[in-house]
Amino acid sequence: MGFFITFEGVEGCGKTTQIRQLYDRLTKSGYRVMLTREPGGCLIADKIRSILLDAENKGMQSLTELLLYAAARAQHVAEVIMPALASGAVVLCDRFSDATIAYQHNGRGIERTTIDDLNTLACQSLRPDLTVLIDCDAALGLARAKSRIEAASGPREERFELEQLSFHQRVRDGYLQLAAAEPDRFLTVSAGGTIAEISGVIATQVLNRLTLKQATCLTGMFSAKTPEIVSDTQKDTARAVR
C-alpha cells in the first residue's frame, strides 16, 4: 500500500522540521517510510539542486530554472519515488510539483499551462495522496530562513532567500490558492503553533488517512477474492431460461 505525502510552504515555514517529526511518528507506528526532498533526493537530482540554490547563479533565467526543476524531478520520480510507492512504502517528500506552481508560476510569472505540462511529464502523472501545507507569514518565514542559513555551515543554499519579500508573498498566495482549489488533498496547518502542537495535528490527520487507505485496500482485496454465491432459486431460473 503505497501512500505519497508531500510537504509545502514558504521559506522558513518549518516544513522540514515537521516532515521529520512525521517520519519518526510513522516509523514508530510500524509503517515503512521513505523520507526524501526536492530538488534532490538522488545523486543526479542533488547535482541539479546545487545549481538551482547557489546564490552565485543570480543570472539564471526563469525558464532555465523551471527546466532544471523538471529535470531533477523526472530523475527523482523515476529513480526513487515510484519504486518506493510500488513496494508499498509511505513516501514523505519535502516539496514536490505544487512548489513549482507556487514559485515559478505565482512567483516568477511563467504560464501555468507550461508548468502543468512539464509537471505531468516529469512526474509521470504522479500526484500526491496528501499535501501538508504549513502556512506562514512570508516576512516571518523569510527572517527565519535567513537566520538558519547564517547559523549553518556548508554551501549557502540561499538563492531564493535573496528574493524580495513581494516574491515570497506571491508564493504564499499561490499555495493558498492551490489549497483552496483542492481541499480534499491539502491539509493546511498554521505555522503559529509550537512544534509539538503542529506535529500532533499533522500526525492525527495522516494516521487517519492511512487507516482509511488500509481499510479500503482490505475491502477491495476481500471483494476480489470472495466467490459469487448463487442461490438454488437463481440456478433454477437460469436452467429455465436455457
Secondary structure, DSSP 4 states (H G I P E B T S, - for coil): --EEEEEE-STTSSHHHHHHHHHHHHHHTT--EEEEESS-SSHHHHHHHHHHHBTT-TT--HHHHHHHHHHHHHHHIIIIIHHHHHTT-EEEEES-HHHHIIIIIIIT---HHHHHHHHHHHHTT---SEEEEEE--HHHHHHHHHHHHHH--S--B-TTTTS-HHHHHHHHHHHHHHHHH-TTTEEEEETTS-HHHHHHHHHHHHHHHHHHHHHHHHHHHHHHHSPPP--HHHHHHHHHH-
